[in-house]
Amino acid sequence: PRLSEKEVTRFTQVDGDERVALVADCDGDIVAVARFDREPETTDAEAAFVVQDSFQGRGLGFVLLQQLAAGAREHGIERLVATTLPENNRMLHVFRKFSSEVKTSFRDGVVHVTIPLG
């Protein structure tokens, strides 16, 4: 698939404050990305993760979540919010392993996740 110019800009331009991205690489190839985008005028940020299939199940998502949460806290973010498909058990496990205070709800065919950063 191809990204539109607007999508390329959104995914590649971060400011390190309102929009932050972490990249994991292996031998020069990007294998995972974790990012957050602050919700305007709130202390919430939308979080998103993508891990290459061959690197899933190795703890990389959890490490990226830990690092992303630490950076979010430093920027005054109190909660990360995310959505995932209900069959994405690995990511749901990552969220629950990160915090026992994770809240989930199901609507519109996806799981909505709220992660307090307390």
Residue frames as a rotation matrix with the C-alpha (Angstrom) as fourth column:
PRO 1
0.565 0.825 0.000 0.00
0.825 -0.565 0.000 0.00
0.000 0.000 -1.000 0.00
ARG 2
-0.428 -0.664 0.613 0.98
0.651 -0.697 -0.300 3.58
0.627 0.271 0.731 -0.52
LEU 3
-0.120 0.319 -0.940 0.66
0.839 -0.474 -0.268 6.49
-0.531 -0.821 -0.211 1.88
SER 4
0.716 0.371 0.591 -0.71
0.613 -0.740 -0.279 9.83
0.334 0.562 -0.757 0.82
GLU 5
-0.196 -0.802 0.564 1.56
0.313 -0.596 -0.739 12.87
0.929 0.032 0.368 1.11
LYS 6
0.237 0.385 0.892 -0.42
-0.697 -0.573 0.432 13.97
0.677 -0.724 0.132 4.17
GLU 7
0.989 0.135 -0.065 0.06
-0.064 0.771 0.634 10.54
0.136 -0.622 0.771 5.80
VAL 8
0.309 -0.947 -0.084 3.79
0.727 0.293 -0.621 10.55
0.613 0.131 0.779 5.06
THR 9
-0.228 -0.349 0.909 4.09
-0.204 -0.896 -0.395 13.97
0.952 -0.276 0.133 6.69
ARG 10
0.593 0.561 0.578 2.09
-0.678 -0.040 0.734 12.85
0.435 -0.827 0.357 9.74
PHE 11
0.980 -0.150 -0.131 4.17
0.191 0.898 0.396 9.71
0.058 -0.413 0.909 10.26
THR 12
0.282 -0.955 0.093 7.58
0.847 0.202 -0.491 11.24
0.451 0.217 0.866 9.61
GLN 13
-0.340 -0.394 0.854 7.46
0.018 -0.911 -0.413 14.66
0.940 -0.125 0.317 11.21
VAL 14
0.481 0.391 -0.785 7.55
0.787 0.203 0.583 14.68
0.387 -0.898 -0.210 14.98
ASP 15
0.444 -0.281 0.851 8.36
-0.205 -0.956 -0.209 17.61
0.872 -0.082 -0.482 17.25
GLY 16
-0.479 -0.701 -0.529 9.58
0.314 0.426 -0.849 15.67
0.820 -0.572 0.016 20.29
ASP 17
-0.952 0.234 0.197 6.89
-0.286 -0.456 -0.843 17.23
-0.108 -0.859 0.501 22.49
GLU 18
-0.063 0.998 -0.030 3.37
-0.857 -0.069 -0.510 17.00
-0.511 -0.006 0.860 21.09
ARG 19
0.907 0.250 -0.338 4.34
-0.405 0.739 -0.538 14.20
0.115 0.625 0.772 18.69
VAL 20
-0.035 -0.918 0.396 6.99
-0.902 0.200 0.383 11.67
-0.431 -0.344 -0.835 19.65
ALA 21
0.859 0.236 -0.455 8.15
-0.428 0.820 -0.382 8.54
0.283 0.522 0.805 17.85
LEU 22
0.066 -0.817 0.572 10.54
-0.704 0.368 0.607 5.79
-0.707 -0.443 -0.551 18.91
VAL 23
0.641 0.059 -0.765 12.07
-0.693 0.472 -0.545 3.47
0.329 0.880 0.343 16.35
ALA 24
0.350 -0.551 0.758 13.66
-0.340 0.679 0.651 0.07
-0.873 -0.486 0.050 16.90
ASP 25
0.559 -0.201 -0.804 16.06
-0.807 0.087 -0.583 -1.17
0.187 0.976 -0.113 14.28
CYS 26
0.540 -0.441 0.717 17.89
-0.014 0.847 0.532 -4.40
-0.841 -0.298 0.451 13.63
ASP 27
-0.257 -0.768 0.587 20.92
0.698 0.272 0.662 -4.28
-0.668 0.580 0.466 11.33
GLY 28
-0.926 -0.192 -0.324 19.75
-0.005 -0.853 0.522 -0.95
-0.376 0.485 0.789 9.94
ASP 29
-0.616 0.787 0.038 16.19
0.229 0.133 0.964 -2.06
0.754 0.602 -0.262 9.20
ILE 30
-0.582 0.528 0.618 13.28
-0.802 -0.498 -0.330 -0.53
0.134 -0.688 0.713 11.11
VAL 31
-0.781 0.281 -0.558 11.48
0.221 0.960 0.175 -3.39
0.585 0.013 -0.811 12.88
ALA 32
-0.009 0.812 -0.584 9.16
0.994 0.069 0.080 -1.45
0.105 -0.580 -0.808 15.21
VAL 33
-0.700 -0.089 0.709 7.76
0.088 -0.995 -0.038 2.02
0.709 0.036 0.704 15.83
ALA 34
-0.050 0.690 -0.722 5.97
0.999 0.029 -0.041 3.38
-0.008 -0.723 -0.691 18.89
ARG 35
-0.767 -0.188 0.614 4.55
0.312 -0.945 0.101 6.88
0.561 0.269 0.783 18.91
PHE 36
-0.150 0.805 -0.575 2.27
0.902 -0.127 -0.413 9.25
-0.406 -0.580 -0.706 20.71
ASP 37
-0.589 0.147 0.795 0.31
0.366 -0.828 0.425 12.29
0.721 0.541 0.433 19.60
ARG 38
-0.892 0.263 -0.367 -0.97
0.268 -0.346 -0.899 14.58
-0.364 -0.901 0.238 22.33
GLU 39
-0.033 0.949 0.313 -4.71
0.973 -0.041 0.226 15.16
0.227 0.312 -0.922 22.22
PRO 40
-0.446 -0.205 0.871 -5.20
0.259 -0.961 -0.093 18.94
0.857 0.184 0.482 21.89
GLU 41
-0.281 0.252 0.926 -5.70
-0.659 -0.752 0.005 20.80
0.698 -0.609 0.377 25.17
THR 42
0.880 0.474 0.002 -5.68
-0.332 0.614 0.716 17.63
0.338 -0.631 0.698 27.30
THR 43
-0.001 -0.877 0.481 -3.19
-0.946 0.157 0.285 15.55
-0.325 -0.454 -0.829 29.24
ASP 44
0.534 0.230 0.813 -4.01
0.010 0.961 -0.278 12.52
-0.845 0.157 0.511 27.05
ALA 45
-0.267 -0.576 -0.772 -2.05
-0.876 -0.190 0.444 11.23
-0.403 0.795 -0.454 24.10
GLU 46
0.864 0.497 -0.085 -2.98
-0.471 0.735 -0.487 8.69
-0.180 0.461 0.869 21.47
ALA 47
-0.176 -0.929 0.325 -0.41
-0.662 0.356 0.660 5.89
-0.729 -0.099 -0.677 21.34
ALA 48
0.859 0.370 -0.352 0.26
-0.508 0.546 -0.666 3.59
-0.054 0.751 0.658 18.41
PHE 49
-0.066 -0.859 0.508 2.59
-0.559 0.453 0.694 0.65
-0.827 -0.238 -0.510 17.93
VAL 50
0.870 0.209 -0.446 3.70
-0.480 0.559 -0.675 -1.45
0.108 0.802 0.587 15.01
VAL 51
-0.028 -0.853 0.521 6.12
-0.656 0.409 0.634 -4.35
-0.754 -0.324 -0.572 15.31
GLN 52
-0.226 -0.152 -0.962 7.27
-0.919 0.360 0.159 -6.37
0.323 0.920 -0.222 12.34
ASP 53
0.721 0.665 -0.196 5.70
-0.579 0.733 0.357 -9.84
0.381 -0.144 0.914 12.43
SER 54
0.414 -0.611 -0.674 9.01
0.281 0.791 -0.544 -11.67
0.866 0.036 0.499 12.83
PHE 55
-0.694 -0.673 0.257 9.84
0.002 -0.359 -0.934 -9.55
0.720 -0.647 0.250 15.91
GLN 56
0.144 0.831 0.537 6.52
-0.754 -0.259 0.604 -10.01
0.641 -0.491 0.590 17.70
GLY 57
0.896 0.322 -0.305 6.37
-0.053 0.761 0.646 -12.02
0.441 -0.563 0.700 20.91
ARG 58
0.119 -0.948 -0.295 9.91
0.697 0.291 -0.655 -11.08
0.707 -0.127 0.696 21.96
GLY 59
0.197 0.022 -0.980 9.11
0.921 -0.348 0.178 -8.27
-0.337 -0.937 -0.089 24.40
LEU 60
-0.737 -0.532 0.416 9.90
0.660 -0.698 0.277 -5.43
0.143 0.479 0.866 22.01
GLY 61
-0.030 0.821 0.570 6.40
0.336 -0.529 0.779 -3.92
0.941 0.215 -0.260 22.27
PHE 62
0.719 0.282 -0.635 6.64
0.669 -0.033 0.742 -3.90
0.189 -0.959 -0.212 26.06
VAL 63
-0.223 -0.881 -0.417 10.03
0.882 -0.365 0.299 -2.17
-0.416 -0.301 0.858 26.05
LEU 64
-0.710 0.001 0.704 8.76
0.473 -0.739 0.479 0.42
0.521 0.674 0.524 23.58
LEU 65
0.402 0.907 0.125 5.68
0.413 -0.302 0.859 1.03
0.817 -0.294 -0.496 25.73
GLN 66
0.457 -0.310 -0.834 7.88
0.860 -0.087 0.504 1.54
-0.228 -0.947 0.227 28.80
GLN 67
-0.619 -0.785 -0.028 10.05
0.734 -0.591 0.336 4.05
-0.280 0.187 0.942 26.96
LEU 68
-0.468 0.532 0.705 7.10
0.411 -0.575 0.707 5.81
0.782 0.621 0.051 25.33
ALA 69
0.599 0.725 -0.339 5.31
0.609 -0.138 0.781 6.12
0.520 -0.674 -0.525 28.70
ALA 70
0.079 -0.657 -0.750 8.43
0.888 -0.296 0.353 7.55
-0.453 -0.694 0.559 30.34
GLY 71
-0.848 -0.397 0.353 8.73
0.526 -0.716 0.458 10.16
0.071 0.574 0.816 27.61
ALA 72
-0.082 0.913 0.401 5.02
0.448 -0.325 0.833 10.95
0.890 0.248 -0.382 27.80
ARG 73
0.546 0.236 -0.804 5.24
0.837 -0.117 0.534 11.53
0.032 -0.965 -0.262 31.56
GLU 74
-0.422 -0.819 -0.388 8.14
0.781 -0.546 0.302 13.94
-0.459 -0.175 0.871 31.00
HIS 75
-0.899 0.137 0.415 5.85
0.206 -0.704 0.679 15.94
0.386 0.697 0.605 28.70
GLY 76
-0.797 0.567 0.210 3.00
-0.539 -0.508 -0.672 16.14
-0.274 -0.649 0.710 31.21
ILE 77
-0.220 0.727 -0.650 0.88
-0.620 0.411 0.668 13.40
0.753 0.550 0.361 29.68
GLU 78
-0.405 0.166 0.899 -1.20
-0.871 0.230 -0.434 11.56
-0.279 -0.959 0.052 32.26
ARG 79
0.228 0.524 0.821 -2.87
-0.131 0.852 -0.507 8.91
-0.965 0.008 0.263 30.07
LEU 80
-0.850 -0.341 -0.400 -2.13
-0.466 0.135 0.874 7.08
-0.244 0.930 -0.274 26.87
VAL 81
0.242 0.933 0.267 -5.10
-0.433 0.351 -0.830 5.97
-0.868 0.085 0.489 24.81
ALA 82
-0.801 -0.506 -0.321 -5.00
-0.532 0.354 0.769 3.40
-0.275 0.787 -0.553 22.05
THR 83
0.479 0.878 0.028 -7.21
-0.766 0.433 -0.475 1.22
-0.429 0.205 0.880 19.92
THR 84
-0.748 -0.657 -0.096 -6.52
-0.625 0.647 0.437 -2.29
-0.226 0.387 -0.894 18.74
LEU 85
-0.090 0.695 -0.714 -8.37
-0.653 0.500 0.569 -5.13
0.752 0.517 0.408 17.15
PRO 86
0.549 0.391 0.739 -9.91
-0.833 0.325 0.447 -7.56
-0.065 -0.861 0.504 19.63
GLU 87
0.979 -0.180 -0.092 -7.88
0.162 0.970 -0.182 -10.45
0.122 0.163 0.979 18.18
ASN 88
0.244 -0.937 0.249 -4.59
-0.178 -0.296 -0.938 -8.62
0.953 0.185 -0.239 18.81
ASN 89
0.913 0.204 -0.353 -3.99
0.248 0.410 0.878 -10.57
0.324 -0.889 0.323 22.01
ARG 90
0.043 -0.976 -0.216 -0.27
0.946 0.109 -0.305 -9.86
0.321 -0.191 0.928 22.05
MET 91
-0.559 -0.252 0.790 -0.76
0.148 -0.968 -0.203 -6.10
0.816 0.004 0.578 22.22
LEU 92
0.496 0.784 0.374 -3.57
-0.344 -0.218 0.913 -6.38
0.797 -0.582 0.162 24.74
HIS 93
0.706 -0.336 -0.623 -1.23
0.659 0.632 0.406 -8.51
0.258 -0.698 0.668 26.87
VAL 94
-0.386 -0.884 0.265 1.49
0.732 -0.468 -0.496 -5.85
0.562 0.002 0.827 26.57
PHE 95
-0.188 0.391 0.901 -0.90
-0.293 -0.898 0.329 -3.17
0.937 -0.202 0.284 27.82
ARG 96
0.807 0.590 -0.006 -2.11
-0.200 0.284 0.938 -5.31
0.555 -0.756 0.347 30.75
LYS 97
0.407 -0.756 -0.513 1.42
0.855 0.513 -0.077 -6.35
0.322 -0.407 0.855 31.68
PHE 98
-0.412 -0.585 0.698 2.45
0.373 -0.807 -0.457 -2.69
0.831 0.072 0.551 31.74
SER 99
-0.838 0.181 0.515 -0.19
-0.505 -0.615 -0.605 -1.68
0.207 -0.767 0.607 34.29
SER 100
-0.770 0.612 -0.181 -2.91
0.637 0.722 -0.269 -3.35
-0.034 -0.322 -0.946 36.31
GLU 101
-0.332 0.641 -0.692 -4.84
0.185 -0.675 -0.714 -0.08
-0.925 -0.365 0.105 36.00
VAL 102
-0.984 -0.017 -0.177 -5.35
-0.171 -0.188 0.967 -0.39
-0.050 0.982 0.182 32.23
LYS 103
-0.154 0.985 0.078 -8.99
-0.197 0.047 -0.979 0.06
-0.968 -0.166 0.187 31.25
THR 104
-0.994 -0.100 0.049 -10.47
0.023 0.242 0.970 -1.50
-0.109 0.965 -0.238 28.14
SER 105
-0.055 0.998 -0.013 -13.81
-0.247 -0.027 -0.969 -1.19
-0.967 -0.050 0.248 26.42
PHE 106
-0.755 -0.123 0.644 -15.18
0.514 0.499 0.698 -2.63
-0.407 0.858 -0.314 23.20
ARG 107
0.321 0.876 -0.361 -17.11
0.149 -0.423 -0.894 -0.54
-0.935 0.233 -0.266 20.71
ASP 108
0.654 0.058 -0.754 -17.28
-0.661 -0.440 -0.608 -0.07
-0.367 0.896 -0.249 16.98
GLY 109
0.956 -0.173 -0.235 -15.44
0.009 0.823 -0.568 -3.36
0.292 0.541 0.789 16.46
VAL 110
0.019 -1.000 0.025 -12.25
0.075 -0.023 -0.997 -2.34
0.997 0.021 0.074 18.28
VAL 111
0.422 -0.012 -0.906 -10.86
0.892 0.180 0.414 -2.41
0.159 -0.984 0.087 21.79
HIS 112
0.475 -0.237 0.847 -10.29
-0.128 -0.972 -0.200 1.05
0.870 -0.013 -0.492 23.28
VAL 113
0.259 -0.534 -0.805 -7.48
0.884 0.467 -0.025 1.07
0.389 -0.705 0.593 25.82
THR 114
0.693 -0.108 0.713 -6.72
-0.297 -0.944 0.146 3.72
0.657 -0.312 -0.686 28.46
ILE 115
0.250 -0.728 -0.638 -3.38
0.786 0.537 -0.305 3.53
0.565 -0.425 0.707 30.22
PRO 116
0.986 0.058 0.153 -2.97
-0.043 -0.813 0.581 5.81
0.158 -0.579 -0.800 33.24
LEU 117
0.273 -0.962 -0.006 0.62
0.274 0.084 -0.958 6.95
0.922 0.260 0.287 33.66
GLY 118
0.943 0.317 -0.105 0.22
0.167 -0.176 0.970 8.02
0.289 -0.932 -0.218 37.30
